[in-house]
């Protein structure tokens, strides 16, 4: 069977890839970056798609850190926005993260319902692509925002797909090939003029944009998602699966 990769966008698209695909959830600004950064810091991280789910899960965990936004606004009673930069400043590493966002965390949850689901951003794009070679069919799906496939997500999806193609995969459709060609050789800073970056600037959250652009393939961390928990699947140097730890709620 030929090995193939396809790039798509929006959480609703995941339903097309539930069978026979490994699905990679990409939301560079900011849910995937926050989740990957949480694991890099040694935290547990859970993805939720509603405030109600966040508070229900919080009741099952010990002193969780509620992070996120809906429609751009941090919900009342949450501790932090959906901010990898803010998370990096925290020292309470024993507190698990419960993460909520307008579209990214729904995408992560949907990927977790697939047979094989992963989470990727600029920080771990290369490590993720190399690990994915164990799968024959791969769907790299951007979260999207306000009905738009944002530049930074296209770029990250293209990086992953291009590396797979270098190792023998074939793009499943012309749209995938076009996205790869569009972002080939383009520096990460090119997304600094996109709608996501403009939103962060307009709302005084440029620290997150700076964080994203300063952390490019700096982690050899492969992040899988099982149901709604993001977990470490492999680490740099081994590229072998690690034990599926942290799947119980009681710790």
C-alpha positions in Angstrom: 0.0 0.0 0.0 1.4 3.4 -0.9 2.1 5.8 1.9 0.1 9.1 1.7 -0.4 12.4 3.5 -3.2 14.9 3.3 -3.5 18.4 4.7 -6.9 19.6 5.8 -8.5 22.1 8.1 -11.2 22.6 10.8 -12.3 20.1 13.6 -15.3 18.9 11.5 -12.8 17.5 8.9 -11.5 14.9 11.3 -14.6 12.7 10.8 -13.3 11.9 7.3 -10.1 10.4 8.8 -11.3 8.3 11.7 -10.5 5.1 9.9 -7.1 4.1 8.5 -5.4 7.5 9.3 -3.2 8.9 11.9 -4.5 12.4 12.6 -2.3 15.3 13.6 -4.0 18.3 15.3 -2.2 21.6 14.5 -3.1 24.9 16.2 0.1 27.0 16.3 -1.6 30.0 17.9 -2.2 28.8 20.4 -3.7 25.6 21.7 -1.3 23.0 20.3 1.7 25.2 21.3 0.3 25.5 24.9 -0.3 21.7 25.1 3.1 20.7 23.8 4.8 23.3 26.1 2.9 22.0 29.1 4.2 18.5 28.5 7.7 19.8 27.9 7.5 21.4 31.3 6.5 18.0 32.9 2.9 18.9 33.4 -0.2 16.8 32.5 -2.5 18.4 30.0 -6.2 17.8 29.3 -8.1 19.2 26.3 -11.7 20.3 26.7 -14.2 21.9 24.3 -16.5 23.7 26.7 -16.4 25.5 30.0 -18.8 23.0 31.5 -16.4 20.2 30.6 -13.5 22.1 32.0 -15.2 22.6 35.4 -16.4 18.9 35.5 -12.9 17.7 34.8 -11.4 20.1 37.4 -13.5 18.4 40.1 -11.8 15.1 39.3 -8.2 16.5 39.4 -6.0 17.8 42.2 -5.6 21.6 42.0 -5.7 21.9 38.2 -4.7 25.0 36.3 -7.6 26.2 34.1 -6.3 27.8 30.9 -8.1 29.0 27.8 -10.4 31.3 25.9 -13.7 31.2 24.1 -14.3 33.7 21.4 -11.1 35.4 22.5 -12.1 35.9 26.1 -10.8 34.1 29.1 -13.7 32.5 31.0 -14.5 33.7 34.5 -12.8 31.5 37.2 -10.0 30.5 34.8 -6.4 31.0 35.9 -4.7 31.9 32.6 -5.6 32.6 29.0 -4.6 30.1 26.3 -1.0 31.4 26.5 2.2 29.3 26.2 4.2 32.4 27.2 2.2 32.8 30.5 2.5 29.1 31.1 6.3 29.2 30.7 6.5 31.7 33.6 4.7 29.5 36.1 6.6 27.4 38.7 3.6 25.3 39.9 4.5 22.4 37.6 2.7 19.8 39.7 -0.7 21.3 38.7 -2.2 19.6 35.6 -3.4 21.9 32.8 -7.0 21.9 31.6 -7.0 23.7 28.3 -9.9 25.2 26.4 -10.0 27.2 23.2 -12.4 28.2 20.5 -11.4 25.6 18.0 -8.0 24.1 18.8 -9.0 22.0 21.8 -12.0 20.6 20.0 -9.6 19.5 17.2 -7.3 17.9 19.8 -10.3 16.1 21.3 -11.5 14.9 17.9 -8.0 13.6 17.1 -8.0 11.8 20.4 -11.1 9.9 19.3 -9.2 8.5 16.3 -7.2 5.3 16.4 -4.0 7.4 16.4 -4.0 11.1 17.3 -1.2 13.5 17.7 -0.6 17.2 18.6 1.9 19.3 16.8 3.1 22.9 16.5 6.3 24.7 15.5 8.1 23.4 18.5 7.8 19.7 17.6 7.0 19.6 13.9 10.1 17.7 12.8 10.0 15.2 15.7 6.4 14.5 15.0 6.9 14.0 11.2 9.7 11.5 11.8 7.6 9.5 14.3 4.7 9.4 11.9 6.5 7.2 9.5 5.2 4.2 11.3 1.7 5.1 9.8 0.7 4.5 6.2 -1.9 7.2 5.9 -1.6 10.5 7.7 -4.0 13.5 7.9 -2.5 16.8 9.1 -5.3 19.0 10.2 -5.2 22.7 11.1 -7.6 24.1 13.6 -8.6 27.1 11.6 -10.2 30.2 13.1 -13.3 32.2 12.0 -13.7 30.0 8.9 -10.1 30.6 7.8 -7.1 28.2 7.5 -4.6 30.5 9.2 -1.1 31.0 7.8 0.8 29.6 10.7 -1.2 26.4 10.7 -0.8 26.0 6.9 3.0 26.5 7.5 3.2 23.8 10.2 1.1 21.4 8.3 3.3 21.9 5.3 6.5 21.3 7.2 5.2 18.0 8.5 3.8 16.9 5.1 6.9 17.9 3.2 9.2 15.9 5.6 7.0 12.9 5.1 7.1 13.3 1.3 10.9 13.5 1.5 10.8 10.0 3.1 8.6 8.5 0.4 5.0 9.6 1.1 2.7 10.9 -1.7 0.3 13.9 -1.3 -3.3 12.6 -1.5 -4.6 15.6 -3.4 -3.6 18.7 -5.3 -4.5 21.0 -2.5 -2.0 19.3 -0.2 0.8 19.6 -2.8 -0.1 23.3 -3.3 0.1 24.1 0.4 3.5 22.4 0.6 4.7 24.4 -2.4 3.3 27.6 -1.0 5.3 27.4 2.3 8.4 25.7 1.0 11.5 27.7 2.1 9.3 30.4 3.8 10.7 31.5 7.2 8.4 31.2 10.2 8.4 35.0 10.6 6.2 35.1 7.5 3.1 34.4 9.6 3.8 37.5 11.7 1.6 39.5 9.3 -1.3 37.0 9.4 -4.7 37.4 11.1 -3.7 35.5 14.2 -0.6 37.7 14.7 -2.7 40.8 14.1 -5.2 39.6 16.7 -2.5 39.0 19.3 -1.1 42.5 18.6 -4.5 44.2 18.8 -5.3 42.5 22.1 -1.9 43.1 23.8 -0.8 39.5 23.6 2.4 39.9 21.5 4.3 37.8 24.1 2.6 34.7 22.7 3.6 35.6 19.1 7.2 36.1 20.2 7.1 32.8 22.1 5.9 31.0 19.0 8.4 32.5 16.7 11.3 31.9 19.1 10.6 28.2 19.6 11.1 26.4 16.3 11.8 22.7 16.4 13.4 23.1 19.8 11.7 20.0 21.2 12.2 16.3 20.3 8.9 15.6 21.8 6.1 13.6 20.1 2.7 14.3 21.7 -0.1 11.9 21.3 -3.7 12.4 22.5 -5.8 9.7 24.1 -9.4 10.7 24.5 -8.9 14.1 26.0 -5.4 13.9 27.5 -2.3 14.9 25.7 0.6 12.6 26.6 4.2 12.0 25.6 4.5 9.3 22.9 8.2 9.5 22.3 11.2 11.6 23.1 14.2 12.8 21.1 16.9 10.2 20.6 14.7 7.1 20.9 11.7 7.8 18.6 10.3 4.7 20.3 7.0 4.8 22.1 7.2 5.5 25.8 4.8 3.9 28.4 1.4 5.4 28.2 1.5 7.2 31.5 -0.8 9.6 33.1 -4.1 8.2 31.8 -5.8 8.0 35.1 -7.5 11.0 36.7 -6.6 10.3 40.3 -2.9 11.3 40.2 
